[in-house]
Amino acid sequence: MKVYFAIGLRHKHLALQYMTYASLIVCVLIAGCAGKESTPQQSTELAVSILITPAETVTSGEPVQWSVVGFDANGERTSAVGNIEWMHTGLTGTLDNGQFIPDKSAGAHAGTVTVQSGDMQATARLRVIPPLPWTEGFETIELEKIPTHWIGATGKFFVREKDGNKVLVKTPAQRGLNRSNVYLGPSTMKNYQIQVDLMGTRNKRRLPDMGLIANRYTLDMQGRHQRLQIRSWASDLRMAKTMDFPWETDVWYTMKMMVEVIEDKAVIRGKVWRTGQPEPAEWTITAEDPLPNREGSPGIYGYSATEIYYDNLKVW
């Protein structure tokens, strides 16, 4: 028994050694492969399709450079693209050989850059969003349009005239959901405050919800419930703070919101008062989140069971 046991231990020891050697060989092979720079072979066949990269980008005013990539009939990359023509639409600035330099006096806007080679064409989108502060009174926006650099507003929000001024309107949806989040800037923003004037309307028993977004938190004036709520996600109110807040339809209110991240928590503050009256010294509602959202685009929120109006939007 002792002999068999010793042989078993010996075989086990040899097996462990073989496994160790095999692991070393694999590691050496992987390291060797990883250490070599592999340059993909490009086809010399003529391109039948092209794309432009990056396809979507944001700049605060710095130049943006695009590249053109061609593909042959087999789907392989090729440099045989031919003559290239660059064009841009909706952007204010200069475009030369794939580099766009925004006109800094144009402010926030968005548009497209298109490259043409024979019958082949590709398009990329660019948003030009300057540093804070921002102000938007909608007076320079064409009627029935929206600021072009906003995300999530197309077909849901419209600039219209009301009482001699241009304002932003969120209408009941013709199809789909009435609830919308609109984002005004990059998702990496933080340490800002946002403020807007807003007004809700009534249609029989139907009332809207309306508010602001900061760092992925929502400050919401709820019409049917007549309350004010701070939340991070409507389907999971894990950190939501709610308070009674009676408000009237067809009356303008000013709403202000900010998020402060302090170590491992976020403090979300909101303030609402009648437009034209002095701003209250104290915040109307405050919530804390032990799992903080540390960044996020400023935005506006609306659940338009009836029309909602927005004006005098500021972010600083």
FENFEN-V744981 format. One record per pair of residues at least 4 apart in sequence whose C-alpha atoms are under 8 Angstrom apart, sorted by sequence separation. I is the first residue (numbers start at 1). J is the second residue. D is the distance in whole Angstrom. If there is no record, write none. Layout:
((I/J/D) (I/J/D))
This chain:
((1/5/6) (2/6/6) (3/7/6) (4/8/6) (5/9/6) (6/10/6) (7/11/6) (8/12/6) (9/13/6) (10/14/6) (11/15/6) (12/16/6) (13/17/6) (14/18/6) (15/19/6) (16/20/6) (17/21/6) (18/22/6) (19/23/6) (20/24/6) (21/25/6) (22/26/6) (23/27/6) (24/28/6) (25/29/6) (26/30/6) (27/31/6) (28/32/6) (29/33/6) (30/34/6) (31/35/6) (32/36/7) (59/63/8) (71/75/5) (72/76/6) (95/99/6) (96/100/7) (102/106/8) (103/107/8) (116/120/6) (117/121/6) (141/145/7) (142/146/7) (146/150/8) (153/157/5) (161/165/5) (162/166/6) (173/177/6) (185/189/7) (202/206/6) (203/207/7) (213/217/6) (214/218/7) (222/226/5) (223/227/7) (232/236/8) (233/237/6) (261/265/6) (262/266/6) (273/277/7) (304/308/6) (59/64/7) (71/76/5) (72/77/6) (95/100/4) (116/121/5) (141/146/7) (161/166/4) (162/167/7) (173/178/5) (202/207/5) (213/218/5) (221/226/7) (222/227/5) (232/237/7) (261/266/4) (262/267/7) (71/77/4) (72/78/6) (94/100/6) (95/101/7) (115/121/6) (116/122/7) (141/147/7) (160/166/5) (161/167/6) (172/178/6) (201/207/7) (202/208/8) (212/218/6) (213/219/6) (221/227/6) (222/228/6) (231/237/6) (260/266/6) (261/267/6) (273/279/7) (302/308/7) (70/77/6) (71/78/5) (88/95/7) (93/100/7) (94/101/5) (114/121/7) (115/122/5) (146/153/7) (159/166/6) (160/167/6) (200/207/7) (201/208/7) (211/218/7) (212/219/5) (221/228/5) (222/229/8) (232/239/7) (259/266/7) (260/267/5) (273/280/7) (69/77/7) (70/78/5) (87/95/7) (93/101/6) (94/102/7) (114/122/6) (115/123/6) (146/154/7) (159/167/6) (160/168/6) (200/208/6) (211/219/5) (212/220/7) (220/228/6) (221/229/7) (231/239/6) (232/240/7) (259/267/6) (260/268/6) (69/78/8) (70/79/6) (86/95/7) (93/102/4) (94/103/8) (114/123/4) (159/168/4) (160/169/7) (200/209/8) (211/220/5) (219/228/7) (220/229/5) (231/240/4) (259/268/5) (271/280/8) (69/79/8) (70/80/7) (86/96/8) (92/102/6) (93/103/5) (113/123/6) (114/124/6) (158/168/6) (159/169/6) (200/210/8) (210/220/6) (211/221/6) (219/229/6) (220/230/6) (230/240/5) (231/241/7) (258/268/6) (259/269/6) (70/81/6) (86/97/7) (91/102/8) (92/103/6) (112/123/7) (113/124/5) (146/157/7) (157/168/7) (158/169/5) (209/220/7) (210/221/5) (218/229/8) (219/230/5) (229/240/7) (230/241/5) (257/268/8) (258/269/5) (271/282/8) (54/66/6) (86/98/7) (112/124/6) (113/125/6) (145/157/8) (146/158/6) (157/169/5) (158/170/7) (198/210/8) (209/221/6) (210/222/7) (218/230/6) (219/231/7) (229/241/6) (230/242/7) (257/269/6) (258/270/7) (271/283/5) (272/284/6) (53/66/6) (54/67/8) (112/125/4) (113/126/7) (145/158/5) (146/159/6) (157/170/5) (198/211/8) (209/222/4) (217/230/7) (218/231/5) (229/242/4) (257/270/5) (270/283/6) (271/284/5) (52/66/7) (53/67/5) (92/106/6) (111/125/6) (112/126/6) (144/158/5) (145/159/6) (156/170/6) (157/171/7) (208/222/7) (209/223/5) (217/231/6) (218/232/6) (228/242/6) (229/243/7) (256/270/6) (257/271/6) (269/283/6) (270/284/6) (271/285/7) (52/67/6) (53/68/6) (110/125/7) (111/126/6) (143/158/7) (144/159/5) (156/171/7) (208/223/5) (209/224/8) (217/232/4) (218/233/8) (227/242/7) (228/243/5) (255/270/7) (256/271/5) (269/284/8) (270/285/5) (52/68/5) (53/69/8) (110/126/6) (111/127/7) (143/159/5) (144/160/6) (196/212/8) (207/223/5) (208/224/7) (216/232/6) (217/233/7) (227/243/6) (228/244/6) (255/271/6) (256/272/6) (269/285/6) (270/286/6) (51/68/6) (52/69/6) (110/127/4) (142/159/7) (143/160/5) (156/173/7) (195/212/8) (207/224/6) (227/244/4) (228/245/6) (255/272/5) (269/286/4) (298/315/8) (50/68/7) (51/69/5) (91/109/7) (109/127/6) (110/128/6) (141/159/7) (143/161/8) (194/212/8) (206/224/8) (226/244/6) (227/245/4) (254/272/6) (255/273/7) (268/286/6) (269/287/7) (50/69/6) (51/70/7) (90/109/8) (91/110/6) (108/127/8) (109/128/5) (226/245/5) (227/246/6) (253/272/7) (254/273/5) (267/286/7) (268/287/5) (50/70/4) (90/110/6) (91/111/5) (108/128/5) (109/129/7) (129/149/8) (194/214/7) (226/246/5) (253/273/6) (254/274/6) (267/287/6) (268/288/6) (49/70/6) (50/71/6) (90/111/4) (91/112/7) (107/128/8) (108/129/5) (128/149/7) (138/159/7) (193/214/8) (226/247/7) (253/274/4) (254/275/5) (267/288/5) (268/289/8) (48/70/7) (49/71/5) (89/111/6) (90/112/7) (107/129/7) (108/130/6) (127/149/6) (146/168/8) (252/274/6) (253/275/5) (266/288/6) (267/289/7) (47/70/5) (48/71/6) (49/72/7) (88/111/7) (89/112/5) (107/130/6) (251/274/8) (252/275/6) (265/288/7) (266/289/5) (47/71/5) (48/72/5) (88/112/6) (89/113/7) (156/180/8) (221/245/8) (223/247/8) (265/289/5) (266/290/7) (46/71/8) (47/72/4) (48/73/6) (88/113/4) (190/215/7) (265/290/4) (266/291/7) (46/72/6) (47/73/7) (87/113/6) (88/114/6) (102/128/7) (104/130/8) (139/165/7) (189/215/8) (264/290/6) (265/291/6) (266/292/5) (45/72/6) (86/113/7) (87/114/5) (139/166/5) (153/180/8) (264/291/7) (265/292/5) (266/293/7) (45/73/8) (86/114/6) (87/115/6) (138/166/6) (139/167/8) (152/180/7) (153/181/8) (264/292/7) (266/294/8) (43/72/7) (86/115/5) (137/166/8) (138/167/6) (152/181/6) (153/182/6) (85/115/6) (86/116/7) (137/167/7) (138/168/7) (152/182/5) (47/78/6) (50/81/8) (67/98/7) (84/115/7) (85/116/5) (151/182/6) (152/183/7) (261/292/7) (46/78/7) (47/79/8) (66/98/5) (84/116/6) (85/117/6) (150/182/7) (151/183/5) (181/213/8) (43/76/6) (45/78/7) (46/79/8) (47/80/6) (65/98/6) (66/99/6) (84/117/5) (150/183/6) (151/184/7) (261/294/6) (42/76/7) (43/77/6) (44/78/6) (46/80/5) (47/81/5) (65/99/4) (83/117/6) (150/184/5) (42/77/5) (43/78/5) (44/79/7) (45/80/6) (46/81/6) (64/99/6) (65/100/7) (82/117/6) (83/118/8) (149/184/7) (150/185/7) (42/78/5) (43/79/7) (44/80/6) (63/99/7) (64/100/5) (81/117/7) (82/118/8) (149/185/8) (42/79/7) (63/100/6) (64/101/7) (111/148/8) (63/101/5) (109/147/7) (110/148/5) (219/257/7) (230/268/8) (62/101/7) (63/102/7) (109/148/6) (110/149/5) (61/101/8) (62/102/7) (109/149/5) (230/270/8) (61/102/6) (108/149/7) (61/103/8) (243/285/8) (61/104/6) (212/255/8) (214/257/7) (211/255/7) (212/256/8) (213/257/8) (214/258/7) (215/259/7) (241/285/8) (212/257/7) (214/259/7) (241/286/7) (241/287/6) (68/115/8) (202/249/6) (240/287/7) (200/248/8) (201/249/5) (202/250/8) (239/287/8) (200/249/5) (201/250/5) (239/288/7) (199/249/7) (200/250/6) (239/289/6) (199/250/6) (200/251/7) (217/268/8) (219/270/7) (199/251/6) (200/252/8) (199/252/5) (198/252/6) (199/253/6) (197/252/6) (198/253/5) (230/285/8) (129/185/7) (197/253/6) (198/254/6) (230/286/8) (197/254/4) (198/255/7) (228/285/8) (230/287/7) (196/254/6) (197/255/6) (195/254/7) (196/255/6) (195/255/6) (196/256/7) (195/256/4) (194/256/6) (195/257/6) (52/115/7) (193/256/7) (194/257/5) (193/257/6) (194/258/7) (193/258/5) (192/258/6) (193/259/8) (59/126/8) (61/128/6) (191/258/8) (192/259/7) (55/123/7) (56/124/6) (57/125/7) (58/126/6) (59/127/6) (60/128/6) (61/129/7) (191/259/7) (55/124/4) (56/125/5) (57/126/5) (58/127/5) (59/128/5) (60/129/5) (61/130/6) (191/260/7) (50/120/6) (51/121/8) (52/122/6) (54/124/7) (55/125/6) (56/126/6) (57/127/6) (58/128/6) (59/129/6) (60/130/4) (49/120/6) (50/121/7) (51/122/5) (52/123/6) (53/124/7) (58/129/7) (59/130/8) (60/131/6) (48/120/7) (49/121/8) (50/122/6) (51/123/7) (52/124/6) (217/293/8) (216/293/7) (197/275/7) (215/293/6) (215/294/7) (216/295/7) (215/295/5) (216/296/5) (215/296/4) (216/297/7) (220/301/8) (214/296/6) (215/297/6) (216/298/8) (214/297/6) (215/298/7) (218/301/7) (213/297/8) (214/298/5) (213/298/5) (214/299/7) (212/298/8) (213/299/5) (212/299/6) (213/300/5) (212/300/4) (213/301/7) (211/300/6) (212/301/5) (210/300/8) (211/301/5) (210/301/6) (211/302/6) (210/302/4) (209/302/6) (210/303/6) (208/302/7) (209/303/5) (210/304/8) (208/303/5) (209/304/7) (208/304/5) (207/304/8) (208/305/5) (207/305/6) (208/306/6) (210/308/7) (206/305/6) (207/306/6) (208/307/7) (206/306/7) (208/308/7) (203/306/6) (190/294/7) (194/298/7) (202/306/6) (190/295/5) (201/306/6) (202/307/8) (189/295/5) (190/296/6) (200/306/7) (201/307/6) (188/295/5) (189/296/5) (190/297/8) (200/307/6) (201/308/6) (187/295/7) (188/296/5) (189/297/6) (200/308/5) (187/296/4) (188/297/7) (189/298/8) (199/308/6) (200/309/6) (186/296/7) (187/297/4) (198/308/7) (199/309/5) (186/297/5) (198/309/5) (199/310/7) (185/297/5) (198/310/4) (184/297/6) (185/298/6) (197/310/6) (198/311/6) (183/297/6) (184/298/6) (185/299/8) (196/310/7) (197/311/5) (183/298/6) (184/299/5) (196/311/6) (197/312/6) (183/299/4) (196/312/6) (197/313/7) (182/299/5) (183/300/7) (195/312/8) (196/313/4) (181/299/7) (182/300/5) (195/313/6) (196/314/6) (181/300/6) (182/301/6) (194/313/8) (195/314/5) (181/301/5) (194/314/6) (195/315/6) (180/301/6) (181/302/7) (194/315/4) (179/301/8) (180/302/6) (193/315/6) (194/316/7) (179/302/6) (180/303/6) (192/315/7) (193/316/5) (178/302/8) (179/303/4) (192/316/6) (178/303/5) (179/304/7) (178/304/5) (178/305/6) (58/186/8) (173/304/7) (170/302/7) (172/304/5) (171/304/6) (172/305/6) (170/304/6) (171/305/8) (172/306/6) (171/306/7) (172/307/6) (171/307/5) (170/307/6) (171/308/7) (169/307/7) (170/308/5) (169/308/6) (170/309/6) (169/309/5) (168/309/6) (169/310/6) (167/309/7) (168/310/5) (167/310/6) (168/311/6) (167/311/5) (138/311/7) (137/311/6) (138/312/8) (136/311/8) (137/312/5) (136/312/6) (137/313/6) (135/312/7) (136/313/5) (135/313/6) (136/314/6) (135/314/5) (134/314/6) (135/315/7) (133/314/7) (134/315/5) (133/315/6) (134/316/6) (132/315/7) (133/316/4) (132/316/5))
